[in-house]
Amino acid sequence: MKIILLHYSAPPVVGGVESVLGQHARLMADAGHAVAVVAGRGSQVDRRVPFLYLPLADSLHPEVLKVKAGLDRGVVPPEFEPLAAQLTAALAQLIGDADVLIAHNVCSLHKNLALTAAIKNLFEAPHRASLILWHHDLAWTTPRYRSELHPGSPWDLLRKPPAVAIHVAVSELRRDELAGLLGMPAAAITVIPNGLDLGRFFKLEERTRQLVERLDLLSAAPILLLPVRITPRKNIELALRVLHELRKDYPSAVLVVTGPPGPHNPDNRRYLERLHRLRRELGLSEAVHFLTDLGGDPSTPFVPRTPAARRCETAGSGQSLPDEVVADFYRLADLLFLPSREEGFGIPVLEAGLSGLPIFCADIPPLRALADGRAEFFSPEADPAVLAGRIARRLQADGSYRLRARVRQEYNWERIFAGQIAPLLEAK
């Protein structure tokens, strides 16, 4: 599909709408669409997405500002119609044989009413392209703009868009305001929220991104992190049993174990096999992720690349996960769960403290000394159901966790695109 995205300006210009437009362009290009951006300011920031320069689309173009100064006073300058006609012809040429034009805020704000008129001119007559109007802000419902809006044309273009337009609002508030402004049912307006590029926000390593995608971790909540080597003294079977109980209240809960079997004792491989069996028995095959398993046979010997590398591997590939990747999981996780029966020190407690990650850990002297009363402690022999209940109560009382999980599940751009934007395009 050939898609044109239109706004006054585009990345690398910094702005909320510009950021959203840039993400939309990236996601559409990722999906295989032919995407181009039309704007009066900006440049090409993605080699797959051409930037089509339309100077008069810029809300700060001198001719546009001159016309707007008159319009703000309630006077339609003589330059308005020629400017609208010039934009109509230029925009028609740039749209060409596109399948969809998506205009961001152009038919919502009065920053360049000649451009708004150009869209009206193009789409009042039958047009090959579909028109989607993406509404971030509405001039007519914003009190600070009221003095700059007046009865009649061209100000009424903002409340009388082309009849063929499909309307998208970024929130329920904007949808309800738009429905009242246009005199149409709210149900006829699609709400598609803005989102975040979580990989970029967290500055995730490429390997981390691959693991997150492969394991669908952005759909999980809560994510329990167990960043240890796999040896019996780490008491990992308790973590599996606790997760089994926790999923009765949190069915999307997962456990991520970052480390491989300890490298010095062959019994550690047999311990991993027992954990595999327990995982199957508890029905947790899709919920407990041993990163050492990803990529090959878990019986393959662990071969670290460098002494500095974290003892975490992709089995069968001979590759280790560096500290930077493990650190990423502290940013993604919701809880550090450390059920060890024995520790000499307890570095994960320090890492969780630095990451602001809530800590549930075994009540053994080294961990108690490090956490210094800033963790939830439990016996290594704790009843899994009781311990799961403690975790559930902690999560239920933690508003930060609930918001973090919601953002991860509902407001990541990939999910928004797959669940809402792609179906909108496919319906065209």
Buried (B, 14 or more C-beta within 10 A) or exposed (E): BBBBBBBBBBBEBEBEBBBBBBBBBBBBBBBEBBBBBBBBBBEBBBEBBEBBBBEBBBBEBEBBEBBBEBBBEEEBBEBBBEBBBBBBEBBBEBBEEBBBBBBBBBBBBBBBBBBBBBBBBBBEEEBEBBBBBBBBBBBBBBEEBEEBBBEEEBBEBBBBBBEEBBBBBBBEEBBBBBBBBBEEEBEEBBBBEBBBBBBEEBEBBEBBBBBBEEBEBBEBBBBBBBBBBBBBBBBBBBBBBBBBBBBEBBEBBBBBBBBBBBBEEEEBBEBBEEBBEBBEEBEBEEBBBBBBBBBBEBEBEBEBEEEEBBBBBBBBEBBBBBEEBBBBBBBBBBBBBBBBBEBEEBEBBEBBBEBEBBBBBBBBEBBBEBBEEEBBBBBBEBBBEEBBBBBBEBBEEBEEBBEBBEBBBEBBBBBBBEEBBBEBBEEE
